Amino acid sequence: MSALPKVAVLGCGHWGKNLARNFAELGALQAVVDPNPETARTHADMHGVAAMTQDEALASDVDGIVIAAPAELHHDLAMDVIAAGKHVYVEKPIALSVTDGEEMVAAAQAADRILMVGHLLQYHPVFAELRRRVQEGSLGQLRYAYSHRLSTGIFRVAEDAGWSLAPHDVSMLLSLFGEAPDRIR
């Protein structure tokens, strides 16, 4: 790819503002979208990009849309993005049901679009080094793992800690083991 893809961030709230900042620093941010026009304008001005409505972003020339909206909206928003012919990055959890997640994956595959879930800890340098060491065997054979959360994050109503926080832990454990578990207790 010769040119950096251009994205719009949909949702400039708790986590979306961080994604907008990071994509702006990369030079990939072209627009921001938020249901609150004042919020959209504030972040657009902050990053020197356009403030758009969702419909404008879907009809624009951006390559992809980053979804940082409440989890209960992920499925419908992602399906709209894919239908508009754009790639989609959706914050975790991908959806609040397996059926919705599978439908999103199938739609992205059928449209030849990338569907990426925001498992940001996969890219943290410390985790990347841990994964490298596990894969090379320098830590011995990985046989057992557990996870313990020290912070509960922000209080959510539509999703619980299992949907909001556990996807990070599960994603990292699956990556370290390189396979799905045969049992969970």
C-alpha positions in Angstrom: 0.0 0.0 0.0 1.6 3.2 -1.1 -0.6 5.8 0.7 -1.7 5.7 4.4 -5.3 4.7 4.7 -7.7 7.4 5.8 -10.1 6.8 8.6 -13.0 8.4 10.4 -13.5 7.7 14.1 -17.1 7.2 15.0 -17.5 8.1 18.7 -15.4 10.6 20.5 -16.2 9.7 24.0 -14.3 7.8 26.7 -12.1 5.7 24.4 -12.9 7.2 21.0 -11.0 10.4 21.9 -7.9 8.3 22.4 -8.3 6.5 19.1 -8.9 9.9 17.3 -5.7 11.2 18.8 -3.7 8.2 17.8 -5.0 8.0 14.3 -4.3 11.8 14.0 -0.7 11.3 15.2 -0.3 8.6 12.5 -1.6 11.0 9.9 -4.5 8.7 9.1 -7.4 10.6 10.6 -9.6 12.3 8.1 -12.8 12.9 10.1 -14.6 12.4 13.4 -18.2 11.5 14.0 -20.2 11.9 17.2 -23.9 12.0 17.9 -23.2 15.2 19.8 -22.2 17.8 17.1 -20.4 19.9 19.6 -18.2 17.0 20.6 -17.5 16.2 17.0 -16.6 19.8 16.3 -14.3 20.0 19.3 -12.3 16.9 18.3 -12.3 17.9 14.6 -10.8 21.3 15.5 -8.3 19.6 17.8 -7.0 17.4 15.1 -7.6 19.6 12.0 -10.0 17.2 10.4 -13.7 17.3 9.3 -16.6 16.8 11.6 -19.1 14.6 9.9 -22.4 12.9 10.5 -22.5 9.1 10.3 -24.2 9.2 6.9 -21.5 11.7 5.6 -18.7 9.5 6.8 -20.3 6.4 5.2 -20.6 8.3 1.9 -17.1 9.9 2.1 -13.9 8.7 0.6 -12.4 7.4 3.8 -11.0 3.9 3.6 -12.2 2.7 6.9 -14.3 3.7 10.0 -13.2 3.1 13.5 -16.1 2.3 15.8 -15.8 3.5 19.4 -19.4 3.5 20.3 -21.3 1.6 23.1 -21.0 -2.2 22.6 -24.7 -2.6 22.0 -24.3 -0.6 18.8 -21.2 -2.4 17.4 -23.1 -4.9 15.2 -25.5 -2.5 13.5 -22.8 0.2 13.0 -20.3 -2.3 11.6 -22.8 -3.8 9.2 -23.6 -0.2 7.9 -19.8 0.4 7.5 -19.3 -2.9 5.6 -22.4 -2.2 3.4 -20.8 1.1 2.5 -17.8 -0.7 1.2 -15.4 0.4 4.0 -13.0 -1.4 6.2 -14.0 -1.4 9.9 -12.1 -1.4 13.2 -14.5 -2.0 16.1 -13.6 -1.7 19.7 -14.0 -4.8 21.8 -16.2 -6.6 22.3 -16.9 -7.2 18.6 -20.6 -7.7 19.5 -22.8 -8.8 22.4 -23.8 -12.1 20.9 -22.0 -14.8 19.0 -24.6 -14.6 16.2 -24.0 -10.9 15.7 -20.2 -11.4 15.7 -20.5 -14.2 13.1 -22.8 -12.1 10.9 -20.2 -9.3 11.0 -17.4 -11.6 10.1 -19.4 -13.1 7.2 -20.4 -9.7 5.9 -16.8 -8.5 5.9 -15.6 -11.6 4.2 -18.3 -11.4 1.5 -17.5 -7.7 0.9 -13.7 -8.4 1.0 -13.4 -5.8 3.7 -11.1 -6.0 6.8 -12.9 -6.3 10.1 -10.5 -5.7 13.0 -11.3 -5.8 16.7 -9.5 -3.5 19.1 -7.4 -5.9 21.0 -4.8 -3.3 21.6 -2.8 -5.3 24.2 -1.8 -7.7 21.4 0.5 -4.9 20.2 1.9 -3.8 23.5 5.7 -4.2 23.4 5.8 -6.1 26.7 3.2 -8.5 25.6 4.9 -8.9 22.2 8.1 -9.8 24.0 6.3 -12.3 26.3 4.7 -14.0 23.3 8.0 -14.2 21.5 9.6 -15.8 24.5 6.8 -18.3 24.9 6.9 -19.2 21.2 10.7 -19.7 21.2 10.4 -21.9 24.3 12.8 -19.9 26.5 10.2 -19.9 29.3 9.5 -23.6 29.1 6.2 -25.1 28.0 3.2 -23.0 28.9 0.7 -25.3 30.6 -1.5 -23.1 32.8 -2.5 -19.5 33.0 -4.9 -17.3 34.9 -5.9 -13.7 34.8 -6.6 -11.3 37.6 -8.0 -7.8 37.0 -6.9 -5.1 39.4 -9.2 -2.4 38.0 -12.8 -2.7 36.9 -12.7 0.2 34.4 -15.7 2.5 34.0 -19.1 1.4 35.1 -21.3 0.2 32.2 -24.9 -0.7 32.1 -25.3 -2.6 28.7 -22.3 -4.8 29.2 -20.5 -6.2 32.2 -16.9 -6.8 33.0 -17.0 -10.0 31.1 -17.7 -8.1 27.9 -15.7 -5.0 28.7 -12.5 -6.3 30.3 -12.2 -10.1 29.8 -11.8 -9.9 26.0 -8.3 -8.5 26.6 -7.3 -11.3 28.9 -8.9 -14.0 26.6 -7.2 -12.6 23.5 -3.8 -12.5 25.2 -4.1 -16.0 26.6 -5.2 -17.5 23.3 -2.3 -15.8 21.6 0.2 -17.1 24.2 -1.1 -20.7 24.0 -1.6 -20.6 20.2 -4.7 -22.7 20.4 -8.2 -22.8 22.0 -8.6 -24.3 25.4 -10.2 -27.8 25.8 -11.7 -26.8 29.1 -12.3 -23.7 31.2 -13.1 -23.6 35.0 
